[in-house]
Amino acid sequence: MRVSWNQAVAVAAAMAALAAAPSVALGADVYTPPPPPVFEAPPPPPQDLFAGWFIGGTLGGATAPFDFSESSTTIDASGFLGGVTGGYNWQNGPIVIGLEGDVLAADVNGERRFNGGINQANPSINTMADLRLRAGVTVVPQVLVFATLGGAWADADLGVGGPGGRSADGTFFGWSLGGGAEVALSSNWSARFDYQFTDFDSETVSYPGGDLEYDPDMSTYRGSLNYRF
């Protein structure tokens, strides 16, 4: 059978088209997905939020029962206090150790009549200061629970009204034990709540009518806002 030139060209073109078709189809079917998005984890919170120098303000309430030599019951005093607090903390991981102090103005008053109601004792604590060691641990990086131990000083008015009485001042020294929690609001600011119990020594005051002995204890409940340098 004789094939003409035109027929040969047509057959060759058809074979070329068949050969190119699979590769075009394969090229159309290949899909390359885009790379997955890259999510960066947030940086971990700093681990030394409570380290360094700090200063702040503190405000709270207090109760201070006075043992009194002329009464079988205590003189119940209560009131408010507030002032300035500051100190320094060392932090190693979750462990925090510090030295801190307070200077406080106070209005903690009580009264008791004695001698059959003729005389009246009016103890009033008006100034306080203390210096304490603090040790604590962070339960999470932003929350510190702690305990404190140290010494305290208080100045008081110890006036007695009635026959044989007079105005008088007294100074008390003692030891203080307490604890609380502090929350870091940012890298510089923190809020704190603490309880302190202070056992003061006794003070004997001489009046024209005789000597009287006072022996107060004090419980304070305070909130503080601190700035860390």
C-alpha positions as CSV (number, residue, x, y, z in Angstrom):
1,M,0.0,0.0,0.0
2,R,1.4,3.3,-1.0
3,V,1.1,6.2,1.5
4,S,0.9,9.7,0.2
5,W,3.0,12.5,1.5
6,N,0.0,14.3,2.9
7,Q,-1.1,11.1,4.8
8,A,2.3,10.7,6.3
9,V,2.4,14.3,7.6
10,A,-1.1,13.8,9.1
11,V,-0.1,10.6,10.9
12,A,3.1,12.2,12.3
13,A,1.1,15.2,13.5
14,A,-1.4,13.0,15.2
15,M,1.3,10.9,17.0
16,A,3.0,14.1,18.2
17,A,-0.3,15.4,19.6
18,L,-0.8,12.1,21.5
19,A,2.7,12.2,22.9
20,A,2.3,15.8,24.2
21,A,-1.2,15.3,25.7
22,P,-0.1,13.2,28.8
23,S,2.6,15.6,29.8
24,V,0.2,18.6,29.5
25,A,-2.4,16.8,31.6
26,L,0.3,15.8,34.2
27,G,1.4,19.4,34.3
28,A,-2.1,20.6,34.9
29,D,-2.7,18.1,37.7
30,V,0.4,18.9,39.8
31,Y,-0.4,21.2,42.9
32,T,2.2,22.5,45.2
33,P,0.5,23.6,48.5
34,P,1.8,26.9,50.1
35,P,4.1,26.5,53.1
36,P,2.3,26.3,56.5
37,P,2.1,29.6,58.5
38,V,4.9,30.0,61.1
39,F,3.5,30.7,64.6
40,E,6.0,32.1,67.1
41,A,5.4,31.2,70.7
42,P,5.1,34.2,73.0
43,P,8.2,34.8,75.1
44,P,8.1,33.3,78.6
45,P,7.4,35.8,81.4
46,P,10.5,37.1,83.2
47,Q,11.6,35.0,86.2
48,D,13.0,37.8,88.4
49,L,9.9,40.1,88.7
50,F,10.5,40.7,92.4
51,A,14.3,41.3,92.4
52,G,15.8,44.7,93.2
53,W,15.0,47.9,95.1
54,F,11.4,48.9,95.7
55,I,9.4,51.7,97.4
56,G,5.7,52.0,97.9
57,G,2.8,53.2,100.0
58,T,0.9,51.1,102.5
59,L,-2.5,51.5,104.2
60,G,-4.5,49.3,106.5
61,G,-6.1,48.7,109.9
62,A,-4.9,47.5,113.3
63,T,-6.1,46.1,116.6
64,A,-3.9,46.5,119.7
65,P,-5.1,45.0,123.0
66,F,-3.2,46.5,125.9
67,D,-2.6,44.5,129.1
68,F,-3.0,47.1,131.8
69,S,-1.9,46.7,135.4
70,E,-5.0,48.3,136.8
71,S,-7.5,46.1,135.1
72,S,-8.2,42.4,134.9
73,T,-9.2,42.8,131.2
74,T,-7.3,44.4,128.4
75,I,-7.8,47.9,126.9
76,D,-9.0,47.2,123.4
77,A,-7.5,49.7,121.0
78,S,-8.1,49.8,117.2
79,G,-7.7,52.1,114.3
80,F,-5.9,52.8,111.1
81,L,-2.3,53.2,109.9
82,G,-0.5,54.1,106.7
83,G,2.9,55.2,105.4
84,V,5.9,54.4,103.3
85,T,7.4,51.0,102.8
86,G,10.6,50.0,100.9
87,G,13.5,47.5,100.7
88,Y,15.5,45.2,98.5
89,N,14.9,41.6,97.2
90,W,17.3,39.0,95.9
91,Q,15.7,36.4,93.6
92,N,17.1,33.1,92.4
93,G,14.5,31.2,90.3
94,P,11.3,30.9,92.5
95,I,13.1,31.8,95.7
96,V,13.0,35.4,97.0
97,I,14.8,36.7,100.0
98,G,14.6,40.4,101.1
99,L,15.1,43.1,103.7
100,E,12.3,45.6,104.1
101,G,11.1,48.3,106.4
102,D,8.1,50.6,107.1
103,V,7.6,54.0,108.6
104,L,3.9,54.5,109.6
105,A,1.6,57.1,111.0
106,A,-1.1,55.5,113.1
107,D,-4.3,56.4,114.9
108,V,-4.9,53.3,117.1
109,N,-6.8,54.3,120.3
110,G,-8.5,52.7,123.3
111,E,-9.8,53.6,126.7
112,R,-10.5,52.0,130.1
113,R,-11.9,53.4,133.3
114,F,-10.4,52.2,136.6
115,N,-10.3,53.1,140.3
116,G,-14.1,52.8,140.4
117,G,-14.5,54.9,137.3
118,I,-12.6,57.9,138.8
119,N,-9.6,57.6,136.4
120,Q,-9.5,56.8,132.7
121,A,-6.5,55.4,130.7
122,N,-6.4,56.5,127.0
123,P,-3.5,54.7,125.3
124,S,-3.0,55.8,121.7
125,I,-0.3,54.5,119.3
126,N,0.5,57.3,116.8
127,T,3.8,56.3,115.1
128,M,5.4,53.0,114.1
129,A,8.4,51.6,112.3
130,D,9.8,48.2,111.7
131,L,12.6,46.3,109.9
132,R,12.0,42.7,108.7
133,L,13.6,39.9,106.8
134,R,11.3,38.4,104.1
135,A,11.5,34.9,102.5
136,G,9.1,33.6,99.9
137,V,8.5,31.5,96.9
138,T,6.8,32.3,93.6
139,V,3.9,29.8,93.0
140,V,3.8,31.2,89.4
141,P,6.3,33.8,88.1
142,Q,3.8,36.7,88.9
143,V,2.7,35.6,92.4
144,L,4.9,35.5,95.5
145,V,3.8,34.1,98.8
146,F,6.1,35.0,101.7
147,A,6.7,35.1,105.5
148,T,8.4,37.9,107.5
149,L,10.3,38.2,110.8
150,G,11.8,41.3,112.4
151,G,11.7,44.0,115.0
152,A,9.3,46.9,115.6
153,W,9.1,50.2,117.4
154,A,6.0,52.3,118.4
155,D,5.5,55.6,120.0
156,A,2.3,56.1,122.1
157,D,0.4,58.6,124.1
158,L,-0.4,57.1,127.5
159,G,-2.4,59.8,129.2
160,V,-4.5,59.2,132.3
161,G,-7.5,61.4,133.1
162,G,-8.8,62.1,136.6
163,P,-7.1,62.6,140.0
164,G,-3.5,61.7,140.0
165,G,-3.3,61.4,136.2
166,R,-1.5,63.4,133.5
167,S,-0.5,63.3,129.9
168,A,2.5,60.9,129.2
169,D,4.4,59.3,126.4
170,G,5.7,55.8,126.1
171,T,8.0,53.9,123.7
172,F,7.5,50.2,122.9
173,F,9.9,47.7,121.3
174,G,9.1,44.2,120.2
175,W,9.3,41.5,117.6
176,S,7.1,41.1,114.5
177,L,6.0,38.0,112.6
178,G,3.8,37.8,109.5
179,G,3.1,36.8,106.0
180,G,1.1,37.5,102.8
181,A,1.1,37.5,99.1
182,E,2.4,39.9,96.4
183,V,1.3,40.0,92.7
184,A,3.4,41.5,89.9
185,L,1.2,43.8,87.8
186,S,4.1,44.5,85.4
187,S,7.9,44.5,85.4
188,N,7.9,47.5,87.8
189,W,4.6,47.6,89.7
190,S,3.2,45.1,92.2
191,A,0.3,44.9,94.7
192,R,0.7,43.3,98.1
193,F,-1.4,42.2,101.0
194,D,0.1,41.1,104.3
195,Y,-0.7,40.4,108.0
196,Q,1.7,41.3,110.8
197,F,1.6,40.3,114.5
198,T,3.8,42.4,116.8
199,D,4.5,41.5,120.4
200,F,5.7,44.7,122.2
201,D,7.4,44.7,125.5
202,S,5.8,46.4,128.5
203,E,6.2,50.1,129.5
204,T,5.8,51.4,133.1
205,V,4.7,55.0,133.3
206,S,4.9,57.1,136.5
207,Y,1.9,59.3,137.3
208,P,1.3,61.5,140.4
209,G,-1.2,58.9,141.5
210,G,1.3,55.9,141.1
211,D,2.9,53.7,138.5
212,L,0.9,52.0,135.7
213,E,2.1,49.3,133.3
214,Y,1.1,48.9,129.7
215,D,1.8,45.8,127.6
216,P,0.4,46.0,124.0
217,D,0.2,43.5,121.2
218,M,-0.7,44.5,117.7
219,S,-2.2,42.9,114.6
220,T,-2.1,44.8,111.3
221,Y,-3.8,44.1,108.0
222,R,-2.4,46.1,105.1
223,G,-2.5,46.5,101.4
224,S,0.5,48.1,99.6
225,L,1.3,49.3,96.1
226,N,5.0,49.1,95.3
227,Y,7.3,50.4,92.5
228,R,10.4,48.3,91.7
229,F,13.5,50.0,90.2
